Amino acid sequence: MDGQSETKKSKTGLIVGIVVGVLLIVGIGGYFIFQSMVNTPKNSYLLSEKADIDNTFEIFEERFSEELEWYEYMQENPVQTDLNITASSNDPSLQQMGLSELISGSEINISTGTDMEDEISTFALSADVAGFSVDGLDLFLTGDNAGITFPFIEEYLTLNEADAPGLLSMMDPAFSEEEEIDYSVFFDDQMLSETEREYIEDEYMSYIHDQLPDDAFESENEEITVGENTINAEKLTMNLSEEQIHTFLSDLFNKMADDEELINMIQAQVTASSIGMPQDEADQIGSNVSDSLRTAAEDVQNVGFPDGLSSVIWLDGDDIVQRDLNVTTVNNDTTATVNLNGTNEISENGNVMNYNAVLGDGTEEMTFTINADLNEVENGFEDTITLSTSEADSNIVLTSTKDNSGDAVNSTLQLDVPMGQGMENLSIFLESESTYEDDQVTADYTIYAEDGVSITRDTATLNIAQESVTVDSVSVPDLTNEVNIGQMSEEELNDYFTNTFGPAFDSWVNENFGGMEPGGF
């Protein structure tokens, strides 16, 4: 069984490694810093890929500039956010059944407090949904303690991070009591810092530039048609042989495996996204990543690239307006082919991208298509992105508009979902109006669905009002009635939940719903 597990881990590491390596070769590998600006085919190819990726990030930052700035602000300042969630319905058929009144009379209030620097987060919920009221569901989390209280009890149930392994071990003997759990990972910023990004650029992109052979690149002029435009483009080709791919990937994986700073970054990212991960398991991540990379460096020699790797880009000035990538791999008699091709029609106010990814396994092929029409208008943006596959009945369409003409930022997101079986597509809309100031945010969101037949905006609408303000501090609630479940023995836990918590819950449910037998908890 252990041998099968190791084999599976080896294959997984190899596959992930090859994907990462190929991406670095083709696209992300364009992110490099090097001193020589000699206009060689290799330099032109890689600089063009770098500029293309830079432009993609720039578009993203333009579309979400206010949201990104507010996210950064919240990392450094304590903020309280209040959400008021209501619903409305004007559908005649629902009104006849009495459902419109229930929908329109429902309300949920959520209040959160976050202080990332002092490691404090709070959450409180109250609700009145269809005549059912909830008030008193509160939580908190700090760098070393967590707590929760319910509407039917007065005390806070708390669990210190130092006591968490013992409690989890009591509940599940397979969990070691010697484990360490760190609540602080919840407050870690999961985005790579500028210093970390610069390190990756400096350390790897110049390395990749130096390792790719000069004679793998060629340049020529070719006339192509993109959209309605005929372009005398510069055609840049990168062809890597099977031997060159093996050498490049093997050397790259070994370098990454020995790079402690990179491994520490990966470990920090995984740990930050896994709240409650035991410390020894978190500590093992780096070692596992290094081992997987070294295994991939060895096993890549067993993967065949019978046709090598071919990547061609066509430039109009400094812009990539067309590309074509082809690679075939053979591993244990399994053949996989990848072809990525498409165009990018650039205009003064935007661009239209049409790309196809064709994946084959030797017996059948599947095509994924993405069409993106990105436009800058007088006061904002109007974007439409369509995703489809060769097996889908219809497309998934995401439409986004953003208006910055006034104090508020207005945007509309539309998601068109194919329902299949002869049914009309369902369009889901999210409309928002947000005002971002230096230290606060106010926003109103409206969510509804339409199918063009029976479901309309009048059927049901979800309304969310947000108010986020800077506060002096975020405080942990009063723990006078604290019940520290991490300090309880198994007998004490059973006694508390059987004789205190359980009866209180039963009484609360009977009061609100009725008909529940005592001891139902």
Residue, then its C-alpha position, 0 to 999 in steps of 0.5 A: m500500500d505504501g508503495q502505491s502511495e509513493t508511486k501515486k505521489s511520484k506521478t503527481g509530482l511529475i505531472v505538476g512539475i511538467v505543467v509548471g515547467v512548460l508554462l515557465i518555458v512558454g509564457i511565465g518564462g517571459y518574466f525575466i530581468f536581464q542586462s543585455m537588450v540585444n535584439t535577438p530572436k530569443n530576447s524579442y520572444l521573451l520580452s514580448e511574453k513579459a509585456d503580454i503578461d504585464n498587460t494582463f495584470e494591468i487590465f486586472e488592476e484597472r478593473f478592480s483598482e478600488e477593491l485592491e486598494w481597500y483590501e490593502y487598507m484592511q491589512e493595516n487598519p481595524v475595520q468593522t463591516d455591517l451587512n444587511i441582507t433582505a429579499s423582495s418579490n413581486d411575482p403574482s404567482l408567488q403572491q397568490m401562494g403567500l410566498s412573496e410576503l415571506i420572502s419580502g419580510s426576511e432579513i439577515n444582519i451580519s457584523t464582522g470586525t477585523d484587525m489583521e495586525d493585532e490578530i482579532s476577528t469577530f462575527a455576529l449574526s441575527a436573522d428573521v427569515a420567514g418568521f423564524s428569528v435568530d439572535g445571538l450567534d457570535l464568534f471570535l478568533t484571535g492569534d491564540n484563542a477562538g470562541i462561539t456562543f449560540p442563541f440558546i446559551e449565555e456562555y462562550l465556548t472557547l478553545n485555545e490553540a494550545d488545547a486544540p490538539g488534545l481535544l481533537s485527539m480526544m475526538d479522533p484518536a488518529f490525531s496526535e496530541e503532540e501536534e501544534i495548531d497555529y490560529s495566526v495563519f488566519f491573519d496572514d496576508q496570502m498574497l505574495s509581497e513585492t519583495e517575494r515577487e521581485y525575488i522570483e523575477d530576479e532568481y528565476m527569470s534571468y535563469i530561464h533566459d540563460q538556460l533556454p538555448d539561443d538556437a531554439f529561436e527564429s525570427e521572420n516576417e509574415e503577413i497575417t489577418v487578425g479580425e478585419n486587419t491585415i498585419n505585416a507581423e514579426k513571427l517569432t518561433m521557439n522550437l525545443s527538442e525532446e533532449q532540450i526539454h528534458t535538460f531544461l525541466s530537470d535542471l529547473f526542478n533541481k534548482m527549485a528543490d534546493d531553493e530554501e527561500l522559494i520553498n519557504m514561500i510555498q510553505a507559507q502560502v499553503t499554511a495560510s490557506s489551511i486554517g487549523m493545519p497542525q504545525d508539524e504537518a505545516d513544517q513537512i510541506g516544504s520537505n514534501v515540495s522539495d522531494s516532489l521536485r527532485t522526483a520530478a527532475e528524475d522522472v521527467q526523463n521517462v516522459g517522451f516529447p516525440d515532437g518536442l515543443s513548438s511555440v510561435i507568436w506573431l507581433d504587431g509592434d510590441d503586441i502579441v496578436q496571434r499565437d500557436l503552441n503545440v506539444t505532445t507527451v508520452n508517458n507509460d503508453t499514454t499520449a497527450t496532446v495540447n494545442l493552444n492557438g488564437t488571436n488578440e485584436i488590439s484597438e485604441n480602446g480595447n482588445v478582442m481575444n479569441y483562443n482555443a485550447v485543444l486537448g487530446d488523449g490519442t482517441e478523442e479531443m476536447t476543445f475549450t474556447i475563450n472569447a474576451d471582448l474588453n473595452e474602455v468606454e468614456n467613464g469605465f469599462e464594458d467587458t464580455i467573456t464567453l467560455s465554451t467547450s466542445e461538449a457543452d450545449s451552450n456558452i457561459v457568458l460573463t459580462s461586466t460593466k463599470d461606470n466611474s463617472g460619479d462618486a460611486v462605482n457602478s458595475t454589473l456582472q452577468l453569468d449565463v448558465p446553460m440549463g440543458q434538456g431544452m430549457e432556457n439559459l439562466s442568466i444571473f445578475l449582480e448589480s452593485e453601486s459602491t463608494y470608496e473613500d479613504d477610510q470607509v466603503t458603502a455599497d449596495y448589491t442586487i442579485y437576481a435571475e432571469d430565463g426570459v420566460s418564467i423567471t424574472r427580476d420580479t420573481a425574487t431579488l436579493n439585496i445586500a447593503q454594506e457599510s465598512v468603516t475604520v474603527d479604533s480597535v476590534s475587541v474580544p467579547d466579554l468572556t465572564n461566562e466562558v466555558n473552556i472546552g479545551q480544558m475539559s475531560e471527556e467525562e466533563l464534555n459529555d456531561y456539559f453537552t448532555n445536561t446543559f447544551g443539549p437541553a437548552f438547544d431542545s428548549w430553543v427548538n421547541e419554542n421556535f418550531g414546536g413538536m420536538e421530543p425532549g432530548g432530540f439533540 
